[in-house]
Amino acid sequence: MSNVSFSAYAALGSVKPGAGAEALAKETAGKSGIADGFSTFKAALQEAEQAAMQTAVSGADPHAMVEALAQAELVLDAAVTVRDKVVEAYQELLRMPV
């Protein structure tokens, strides 16, 4: 039997209840959801572009190209949805009376 440990808190990216603010700050230091989203978006688009180039130039696996392009499309759709929600929230703020 292997000695594998699993922590639901680590898997969910959260701290245990009762942990102090210092532990939360230490665990989330250097992490940004927005920065991670941008890096994932950039990586998916670069992977799709690389797969398309390899298929066009060297006749690489077309299935890999279609898979990479589908992944890039999903990431792009998610980015557009987030952008639309941000614009909608900004417009709602502008409509609020001061």
N, C-alpha and C positions, 0 to 999 in steps of 0.2 A: 504494500500500500504506500502510495506516495505521500509525502508530507507537504501538502498544499494547503495554504491558509487563504481564506476568503473573508473579506470585510465588505459588508454592504455599504458602509459609509465611504470607504475608499472607492468602491465601484460607482457610487452615485456622485462622487466628488464633493461630499459634504463632511462636516465635522460631527462628532458625536454630541448628542445633547449633553449640556452641562460643561462643555469645553468653553474656556474663556474667550474673550475677544482677541486676546493675544494669539491663541491657537488658530482662530479663524483668519486673522490677518497674516499669520505666517504661512498658512496653507494656501491662501489665495494670492499671495504676493507674486507678482510677475505674470499673473494669468488675467487675460481679458477675453471675455466672450466675443467681443467685436473683433479683436485682433485675430483670435482663432478662426472666426468666420471668414475674415478676409484671406487668411493664409490657406484655408480649405478651398475657398473659391478660386484663388490663384492656382493652387496645385491641381485642381480638377481641370481647369482650362488648359494648363500647360500639358497635362497628361493626354488630354483629348487632341491637342495640337500635335504632340509628339507621335501619337498613334496614327493620326491621319497622314503625317509626313512619312512615317515608316511604311505605311500601306501603299502610299502613292509612289515612293521611290523604290523600295525593295520588294514590294509585293508581300508584305508581312500579313499576318493573320487578320482578315477583315472582320472576324468576330470580335477581336480585341478592340478594333477601331470603333465598331458600332457600340460596344459596351462602354468605352471611354466617352464617346459622344453623348450617349444616353445619360451617363453620370453628370457630364458637364451641363446638359440641358436641365436636369433636376436641380443642380446647384444654382444655375442661372434663374430658374423659376423661383427658387427660395429667396434669392437676393432681390428679385423684382418685387416679390410679395412684401419683404421687410421694408424696402424702399417706399412702397405705396403706403404702408402703415405709418411710417415716419412722417411722410408728407401729410397724410390725413390727420395725424396728431398735431402737427405744426399748424395746419389750417384751423383745427378746432381751437387751439390756443389763441390764434389771431381773432377768432370770433368772440372770444370771451370779453365781457365788459371790464374795463379797468377801474 
